[in-house]
Amino acid sequence: MFSRRDDPRPVCHLSFEGQPLEAKAGDSVAAALLATGITQFRTTPATGAPRGPWCLMGVCFDCLVEIDGQANRQACLIPVAEGMGIRRMHGARP
């Protein structure tokens, strides 16, 4: 559904769940993950249901991820950075 066309922006190298991936400089974390086919960013605390970005503007909180060890970051509002480590959120943070 989401794909890249010719895009001259520089590449950033990051990881998701320990797996290396590339993103374009200036992308949000959510856009970068969606562009690589990753759609499940977290699971809900109540039922464990998978969630992914919905609004892409910081209102719904369905895109919460852990970034560089910091939990509950809104992936749609955070720009990618070189070397960034991203992990799924599972349930409520401790």
N, C-alpha and C positions, 0 to 999 in steps of 0.2 A: 504494500500500500504506500509506503514512504520510500522514496528512492532519490538518489543524487544524480543530477545531471552534471554537465561540465561546470565545475566550481573552482575558480582559481585561488580561493582562500587557503592559507597554510593549514597543514594538518597538525593536530594535537594527538599525542599518544596517551591513552588512559586505560584503566582496566575496570571490568565489571565482573564481580564475583571471581576475581583472580584471573580472568581471561583478558588478554590484551585486545584493545580495539582502537580504531582511529576515529576522530571527529574533526570537524572543520572549526577553525578558530572563529569565535563569535557565536557559535551555537549554544543553546542552553543544554544542560545535561539531558533533559527530557527529549529534545530534538535529536541529539546525538544518539541516544539509545534507540529511539524509534527508527532512525535512519539505518541502524544495523539490524533491525528486526526484533529488538527486545521490547516487549509490550507489557510484561508483568513486572512492576516495580516493587510491590509490597503485598503483604497479606493482611487482612483485617484482624484486629484483636478479638472480635466477638465470634466470628465463624471461620476464620482462616481463608476466606474467599480472596482470590487474586484481584489486585487492583493495578491500574495503569493510568497514565495521564488522561484527564477528561477535559478540563477547561483550558489548559495551557496558559493560564494567566494568574495563577496563584490564589484562586478562590476555593477550589474544591478539596485540596489536600490529598487527592488520590495518587499523587506522584511522589510521595515521601520516600526518600532513600537515605542511606548512610553514606556520607562523603568524607573520606579521609578520617574515619573513626568517629565522626560527629553525626549522631542520629537525627531523624526527623527534619531533613533538609528538603525543601521543595525543589524538585529537579527542574521544574519549568521556569524557575526564577534564577537559577545559578548558572553562570556561564562556565563552559568547560575550561580547564587549565591543564597544561602539560603535567603528566605524571599523576593526575587525579585518580584516586581509588574509590570505586563506587560499589556498594553492596545493597542487596534487597533488605527491606525492613520486614521483619516477621513479627506480627502482633504488636503489642505496645512496647515501647522502649522500657528497659529495666529502670 
